[in-house]
Structures are given as C-alpha cells and as structure tokens.
Amino acid sequence: MRILVPLPDHDFDTTEVAVPWRLLTDLGHTFTFATEHGGSAPRCDPRLLDGVIFGKLGAEPEPKSFYEQLTRAPEFTDPVAWKTIEPSDHDGLLLPGGHAPGMRQYLASATLQEIVGRFWDLERPVGAICHGVLLLARATDPHTGRSPLAEVRTTCLPKFMERSAYLATFWKLGRYYRTYPAYVEDEVKAALDDPAQFVRGPRGTRRGTATDDDPAFVVQDGRYLSARWPGDAYLFARRFHELLTA
C-alpha cells in the first residue's frame, strides 16, 4: 500500500515519523514524503535527538536509530512538493506531529488543509498523531464544508501533557512546548460536533515500545486512527497497518 506523509521542512517529531516509517516499510508498504517545495530532505526537531533539557524528554534510542536509517531512504531525501500531491494516488494518509516552531509551516498550510480534506473524501485510511490531528481539525470536508473531525471520535495531544511539558521547561526554553496560544486539545474539541467525541486516554506518561503496547493508546473510528504522543507510535503504526490491509 502507498502511504502519503506530508511534513514541514524542519521540527517534526522524530518518533512519530521514524517509527511508523520503519514498521510499515518492514510490513511491505511504500511511502511518499512531501514538503512544501520538495526536492530536499526535511529535518526533525534537533532537540529530540540531543535531549530537550539536561538530556531528557527527547526520543528514545530505537526511534533515533530508525530516524538515522530514514535519512538515507530515497523517498525521504527527495520528497515531492505539497502542490503536486494527488490524493487518489495513495492508499493511506499519515499526519505526524511535533511541537517546535517549524511545525507551523505544516499545521497552518492552506494547501495541506485542502489536500487533507480531499483525501478524507476518498474514504481511505487516515492516521493522525499528536499535533497532526490539528491538520484535520483545520481542514474542510469538500462536501460538508466542516472539519473532517466533526462527526468522529478522536484523541490528540492531551492538555495535561502539553501543559506539563511547558511548565517544566519554560524557565529554559520559553514557549518551545506551546506551538500556539490555544492548547491542541482545545482546538481539536472545537472542531467536533460534541466535545464528548474527544477521548483523552490514560494519564500515564510511560511510552509504548516495540514489544510493549500496554502504556500506549489510540482511538479508531472507522477508517480514522488517532494517537496522542510519541509514546503511542508503535501501537499507532501497527493499528494503521491493520486499517490498510483490512
């Protein structure tokens, strides 16, 4: 199956891109990466490779090794341009997240919002994780004129996680963990017909791994799959594979 992954030029989350790419590639799927202008490899948030603060809060060793492999993959080093994307050429759409300032290029793009709305209309699998859910919240279904999320159940980066990371690091990093003045959860809820469609998930912050899905959490509603943060990435990838091959 062919999976489309649009990205900003820099600052996306290491784990939320590299883990799905590695697991789904190993399961036989192919990827098309896309950046605004195409032609050169995008870059993840460098703090997640080095450790956000005092070597903590960054990506785990295995996702970092996956990212190093990804930087040598032809589909990643030579992405297509957003404006050239034809949604119907792909079987699935993955929308990763990230919180650093460079993500605004991707999250605020009218071009991507239009493409996401068109892909949603194809009724093919869509997966979004963390801030990636904002692209769906901001997109417009071409038939209803509303957000594709309006009638579905979803999760995203919960407010308690975003607030905790911000409060723990503000003294050193300022608003690094606050991509926008509004919390991700609040903007996503505003796109829903009923705030009860939002599912926060457990409050723990232990991460799922390649061999342990117990701490991880995803929400599936039909062909739409959502997850909260990098700690859900392994389960998210496996469940997206199930959607693609159902």
N, C-alpha and C positions, 0 to 999 in steps of 0.2 A: 504494500500500500504506500502511496505517496503522501507525505506529511509536510505541510507548509508551516514554517516558523518565521514570522517577521520579528525583527529585532531593531533596537536603536544602534547607533554607531558605537556607543560605549555605555557602560554602567549597568548592564543587565545582571541578574543573579547567576552566579557560576553554576550552582547546583541545579537550579530549575531549568537550565538549558542542557547542561552536560549529562545529567543522569538520564532524562528521557531519550536524548540522542543515543547514548551508549546502549541502553537496554533495548530500545526499539529497533536500532540498527542490528543488534545481535539477533533479534527476532525476525529479521528479514525485511523490515520496512526501509524505505528510502526517504531522504529529507531534501527539501528545498528551503534554504535560508534566504531571507530578503532583508535588505537595509534600504534606507531612503534613496540612495543613489546607486547602490550596487557596486560590484567590482573590487572591493577590498574588504578584508576580514574585519568584523566588528570585534570589540573587546569587552570582556566582562568588567564588573566593578573591581578595581585592583585591590581595594581594602579587603575583599573577601578572599583573596589569595594570600595576603600577608597577615591577616588577623586585624579585625576592625579596631580594637583598642586593647593594648597590652597582649596582643597575640590571641585574643579571644573573639568570639562571635563571628568568625569567618567560616568558610566552607570546610568541611571535613576532608581528610586526606584522600579518600577514594574519589569523591566528586572532583577534587582538584586534579587528580590523575586523569580522570575522564576528560576534563577540560583541556589538559595538555594534549591528549590524543585528538580532541576535536579541532584544535588549532592547526592540525596538519591535514584535516579532511578537505578534499577539493570542494565539496558542496558548501563548506564554511568559509574557505579562503576566497571564493569567488561567488559571493551571493548575488542574486538578482535584485533589481530595483523594485521598490514598492509599486510604482506606477505601471510596471509591466506584468504584475500578477494577474493571472486569470484563475479565479477561484475554482472553476469547474475542472481544472487540470489536476486537482488534488483530492485525495480521499479523506483527509483529516486536517484539522487546523489546531495547532498548539500555540497558546498565548502565555509565554513565560512572564515572570515579574522581575522585580528589582526596585530598590527604593532611592538610589542615589540620583543626583540632579539630571544626569544624562538620560534617564528614563522618560523625562517629559517630552523629548523628541518623538517618542513612540506612543506614549499614552495620549498625547494631545493632537496627534496627527489626524486631520480630517480625511486624508487619503486612506489611512489604515482603517478608520472607523467605517468608511464606505465599503471597503473590501470585506471587513468582518461582517457587516450587515448582509452583503451579497452571499458570502459563504454560508452564513446561518440559514439563509433562504433555501440552500441546496438540501437541507435536512441530512447532512453528513456529520460525522463525529466532530465535536468541538471540545477542546480541553483548555482550561484556564487556571492558572495558579497564582496566588498572592496578588500583586498589583495587576497582573494580566487580566483579572476579572474586570478592572476598570475600563478596558477597551470595549468589552461587551456592554457595560453599563452606559458607555458614551456613544455606542454605535446606534444605528437606526435600522430596524427591520423595514425593507423596501415596501412591504405590503401593509403593515400596520402603522408605520411612522413612529413606533415606540421602540424602546430598547429591546433587544432580543431577550433580555433577562426578565422582562415584565411579568411573565407568567410561569417562570421556572423556580425551582429550589436551587439555592447556591450557597457556597461559602466563599470566603476570600480572606485576606489578612485580617484577623480579628483586632478590634480596637485595643484590647488588653495587651496584645503583643506589640503593636505599633507604639503605644504609649509607653510601655515598659522599656523598650529599646531606646526610645527618645530620652526618657528621663535619666536612664543610666549613662548616657553618653553626651548629653547636651553640654556639659561643662567643658568637654574637649572638642566635640565635633559639631556643635551648633545644631542646625536643623537637618543634619545628614539623614536621619531616620524619618523625617517628615517631608515627603515628596511634595505634598500640597497642604494648604491650611486645613482642609477637611480631612478627616480620617477616611481611609479606604472603605471601611465597613459602613460609614455613614453615607458615602456617595453611592455605594452599591445598593444599600437599602432603599435609597430614594428612587432608584430605577425600578423597584419591584412594585407590583400591584398591592402587595401586602407584606409589611416588614417581617411577618412570621415566616415568609419563604426563605429568609436568611437563616442559615444553620451555623452556629458559632463553632461547634466542636468542643472537645475536651480542653481544659485549661493547662494541661501539662506542656512542657516545652522540650521533652526528650524527643530525639529525632528517630524516625524510622531508618532502617538500613537495608542492605541487600538481602539480609536473612531475617529481619525482624520488622514486621509491619504493625506490631501491637501499638506503638505510640502514634502511628500515622492516621490520617483522617482525610477522607474525600467524600464528596456528595455527588451522586449520579441522579440525573433526572432525564430519562430517555437517552438520547444520544449526546447529552451535555454532561461533562465531568468537570468538577471544580475542586481545588485544594487550597490550603491556607498559606503554606510557607515551605521553605526548602526541606524541612523535616518530613514532608509528605511526598517528596519527589519520587521515591522508589515505588511506593504503592500507586501513586498517580500514573506513572509510566506503565505499570503492569495492567492497571484497570483500563487505560486508554487502548492498550493492545487488544483487550477483550472487546472493547467497543468496535474497533476497526475490523475484527475478524468475526464478529457475531453473525 
